[in-house]
Amino acid sequence: MPRLSSIYMKPVVLLERFPYRYVEVGILDNGTKDYRIQKCDAYTNRYMQIDLAMEDFEYTKWLDPDGVPSYVKDTVSRYE
């Protein structure tokens, strides 16, 4: 998990696609922005940290420990 420097701000929501959201929360020790993925917890209705990249929404679902379907094909091929 990346360490945060002393520069920390209120999370800025960059993109929200329920139940996930992508936020910026400050600056890392190396000077780059700290981006994070969060998922809304159904029980508490609060967002929990997922701590990974935000380039691909399907990748976000693939990382989800709850086993959310991701990279689902529209068609199924039959092999003989």
Buried (B, 14 or more C-beta within 10 A) or exposed (E): EEEEEEEEEEBEEEEEEEBBBBBBBBBBEEEEEBBBBBBBEEEEEEBEEBEEEBEEBEBBBEBBEEEBEBEEEEEEEEEE
